[in-house]
Amino acid sequence: MARTTFPVEVLTPEGSVFASEVEMVSTRTETGSVGILANHQPLLGLLQPTELRLYTGESDYTRYAQGEGYVQVAEGRVLLLVEEAHTPDSLDVAELREKLTKAEKALSDAELGTAEFERAARDKRRWEAFIAVAEDSTVGH
Amino acid sequence: MSASQADVKDRIASVKNIAKITRAMEMVAAARLRRAEQRIEALRPYARAVRVMTRAAANAASSAEINSNPLLQRREKEERVALLLVTGDRGLAGAFNSQIIRAGLKAAADLREQGEEVAFFAVGRRGVSTLTFRKQEPLGAYTGFTDRPAYANAREVAEDLITAYVDGKVDRVELIYNSYVSALTQEVRRETLLPVQEATIWAAAGAEEDTSFSDADADEKPAAHALVEYEPSPEGILDRLIPDYVEISVFRALLESTASEHGARMTAMRNASENAGELIDDLTLEMNRARQAEITQEIMEVVAGAEGLS
């Protein structure tokens, strides 16, 4: 039986990426992977870079490489505010690997506890998550 | 005589070629301007939603926690100021680049007079190369994207500034860019980026979101507030929202600067095309005169020859 659907919008600074009814949203917050179904309680959470899945059916889903952002559940609607959301085929693995190497280098150069260090760690996490999506791996899920 | 006629003809041809190029550049700039305007529009819903969320989280967070955020702290002693100049990668856009550089150098001179140190950050090849040429080597140089800045570019710039600020390398960050008013008007604007002006986060919210549903949402928040689950905590969310606010401010400045650049180039190229048109008219007149003089000369020679025979 089909599950109840609810409206979801994915907004990025470069415009709206997705706005439609779905059965489930699967993403990752600070505390771990979450699946949001209809009638979820109001929530405001921080999102980690991961593979975002928007389920329109039992096994039909749209995938995105999702950057950091926020999820807001209110009045039966889900709003995902993310810095970036890319379709898997628009990702360039070679380019991402290059960015990852750079972030890893910055991380080992930075002093623990500085903002520089925090930033390199965030960059590293983001590029790792994106590479995983591009290579169709299910890491983080 | 005929030599000068050929000369003028050559000049007309070359001016016509220039006019063709300037007209093409004008049209390209017009198309890019439209796209840049759309991208400014595309940012609005996101920026508005982030503001609404910031307000919701701020309402739920304890005010002591909010005030301890390093990005909101005004330093008692501001000794080192960073100036971020937003220029373009390319020229041929009227005063677009030079007015930013002029404003930046003047701001730096004023700050130095007050005994403050100045560090430059520059976006766009024009700004970077001028500063380097003037031995004011920018601390951060960002080039290659001013035609179409992505959010990732803004994030890179903003994070460099934030880390420099948090790690105490600079005590204040100011932003100088061309704000987009219309295709014909661009205004040089100077804003303080860091520390974040608390007032601008909360106050600007009301101004921009008059008709959106998100606003109605936010107004209902206080009532439903107790039921909202925060992950991790309102304070934890604010710690991320505030730097994001800086990123959005930089992104907006980059987008507005890009729209301004295309607008300025469109205007500059339209003027150039018009000037070329006038020049062609003048040169055509000159050529016609030269041809007429030549014809008159020939007739006189013929008449004189006929008279000589009779």
Interface residues (C-beta under 8 A of the other chain):
Chain A: L11 T12 P13 E14 G15 S16 T29 E30 T31 Q41 P42 L43 L44 G45 L46 E68 Y70 Q72 A74 E75 L79 L81 E83 E84 T114 A115 E116 R119
Chain B: R39 A42 L43 P45 Y46 A47 A49 V50 M53 A56 A57 A150 Y151 A152 A154 R155 E159 I162 T163 V166 D167 D217 A224 L227 V228 E229 Y230 E231 P232 P234 G236 I237 R240 L241 D244 E247 I248 F251
